[in-house]
């Protein structure tokens, strides 16, 4: 028989640990700050991985909607020097709170409903369900590293082709860059 936990009750530490997965000890104290007044409320926090990894961090933490929004806005806003810096700061400041809101919603949605009022929330099936739904995507770092290598290979290929195809580049820059000579 499944246990019943009112959706309005605070999130249990076991539920958060099961949902967050790796690095739960880092996120739990931040999540507690967001709810110390009793209701979810934004508090300043800083998340370095969200600032620098952006879309990859969202995908790693299974925040697919935010990853899509981040990607679309990054493309629409362009890639000047100023916009990525501001966008990285915005991600760093809001990343933990957005992750908390997702964890809060997913945990409350996953809570079992049954007639056993007052039963503990931390039964094994509930925690297993949270661990499966939450956690991280282990494939994201590998795809990101592969994407970086692919980008670098294409950049080298493109600049090599441009160097040979456009004679004005050789006049502008007579010696090959670096120690290639």
Secondary structure, DSSP 4 states (H G I P E B T S, - for coil): --EE--TTSPPPHHHHHHHH-TTHHHHHHHHHHHTTTSS--------HHHHHHTHHHHHHTT-HHHHHHHHHHHHHH---HHHHHHHHHHHHHHHHHHHHHHHHHHHHHHS---SEET--S--HHHHHHHHHHSS--THHHHHHHHHHHHHHHHHHHHHHHHHHH-HHHHHHS-SPSTT--
